[in-house]
Amino acid sequence: MAKDETDETEAKTVREYRTEELADAAGIPVRTLRFYRERRLLPPPRRVGRIAWYDEDHLARLRTIAALLERGHTLGGIAELTAAFESGRDVGQLGELLGIGWSEETPVRLTPEALADYFEGEVTPENLAASLDLGYLATDGEEIVHVSRRLLDVSSALVREGVPLSAVLETGRRVREHADALAALFTELISAHVAQDALPRLRPLAKSVVEAELTMAMDRLLASTTAPAPHPDRTPDPDPDQTPSS
């Protein structure tokens, strides 16, 4: 490798930012960056004399904060999430910290390398941004958390079959819209006829209905696409009620 290429690679590896540069890269005012630092939402920077140096981990944390704020989380909740990461709290509690309440889904903690292994060649900045926007991923320094083991496994299986990750994520966004509508339908049904606090207890019924309907819908779709087509050389049988013309 040429010296210039080596220097460029090293520069990318050790990229650091002054306070103003980091704020500009994250798209926030310097005062906001300092406020986050005071609230301990960011780990301490590396200091050389009076100069504070931040790195890509700090930038990733700021982007995660922005994504969580856009989803309606408070700074207090984000601070608690950050503390959970740093204290090594059980990742199974992250659903509650992210504001999604109790969930049957199991979050998965990953290194960037492990994430790349799941989606070989598909972990691009665009796909990462889309995953953050959907709430599938959260980042904390060098670690990444996927909100659902099942979604992670299904997504990676689709990518291995040749489906681009960008298409998987866009489909996930559309599925979520339908899932939200289905959840609203079931909630309205229960609220209209049963006490509101029965929702957690009756939740498995909603899952059973959705799974059964989706299964039958897939059966109908497969049946319609696999039905044998008429042979092109075959002529229809004559109608016995019609008399041949003379």
Secondary structure as the mmCIF struct_conf table of DSSP 4:
data_model
#
loop_
_struct_conf.conf_type_id
_struct_conf.id
_struct_conf.beg_label_comp_id
_struct_conf.beg_label_asym_id
_struct_conf.beg_label_seq_id
_struct_conf.end_label_comp_id
_struct_conf.end_label_asym_id
_struct_conf.end_label_seq_id
HELX_RH_AL_P HELX_RH_AL_P1 LYS A 3 THR A 13
TURN_TY1_P TURN_TY1_P1 VAL A 14 VAL A 14
STRN STRN1 GLU A 16 TYR A 17
HELX_RH_AL_P HELX_RH_AL_P2 THR A 19 ALA A 26
TURN_TY1_P TURN_TY1_P2 GLY A 27 GLY A 27
BEND BEND1 ILE A 28 ILE A 28
HELX_RH_AL_P HELX_RH_AL_P3 VAL A 30 GLU A 38
TURN_TY1_P TURN_TY1_P3 ARG A 39 ARG A 40
BEND BEND2 LEU A 42 LEU A 42
HELX_LH_PP_P HELX_LH_PP_P1 PRO A 43 PRO A 45
STRN STRN2 ARG A 46 VAL A 48
TURN_TY1_P TURN_TY1_P4 GLY A 49 ARG A 50
STRN STRN3 ILE A 51 ASP A 55
HELX_RH_AL_P HELX_RH_AL_P4 GLU A 56 GLU A 70
TURN_TY1_P TURN_TY1_P5 ARG A 71 GLY A 72
HELX_RH_AL_P HELX_RH_AL_P5 LEU A 75 SER A 87
TURN_TY1_P TURN_TY1_P6 GLY A 88 GLY A 88
HELX_RH_3T_P HELX_RH_3T_P1 VAL A 91 GLN A 93
HELX_RH_AL_P HELX_RH_AL_P6 LEU A 94 LEU A 97
TURN_TY1_P TURN_TY1_P7 LEU A 98 GLY A 99
BEND BEND3 TRP A 102 TRP A 102
BEND BEND4 GLU A 104 GLU A 104
STRN STRN4 VAL A 108 LEU A 110
HELX_RH_AL_P HELX_RH_AL_P7 PRO A 112 TYR A 118
TURN_TY1_P TURN_TY1_P8 PHE A 119 GLU A 122
HELX_RH_AL_P HELX_RH_AL_P8 PRO A 125 LEU A 134
TURN_TY1_P TURN_TY1_P9 GLY A 135 GLY A 135
BEND BEND5 TYR A 136 TYR A 136
STRN STRN5 LEU A 137 ASP A 140
TURN_TY1_P TURN_TY1_P10 GLY A 141 GLU A 142
STRN STRN6 GLU A 143 HIS A 146
BEND BEND6 VAL A 147 VAL A 147
HELX_RH_AL_P HELX_RH_AL_P9 ARG A 149 ARG A 160
TURN_TY1_P TURN_TY1_P11 GLU A 161 GLY A 162
HELX_RH_AL_P HELX_RH_AL_P10 LEU A 165 HIS A 193
BEND BEND7 VAL A 194 VAL A 194
HELX_RH_3T_P HELX_RH_3T_P2 GLN A 196 ALA A 198
HELX_RH_AL_P HELX_RH_AL_P11 LEU A 199 THR A 226
BEND BEND8 ALA A 227 ALA A 227
HELX_LH_PP_P HELX_LH_PP_P2 PRO A 228 HIS A 231
TURN_TY1_P TURN_TY1_P12 PRO A 232 ASP A 233
HELX_LH_PP_P HELX_LH_PP_P3 ARG A 234 ASP A 239
TURN_TY1_P TURN_TY1_P13 PRO A 240 ASP A 241
BEND BEND9 GLN A 242 GLN A 242
HELX_LH_PP_P HELX_LH_PP_P4 THR A 243 SER A 245
#
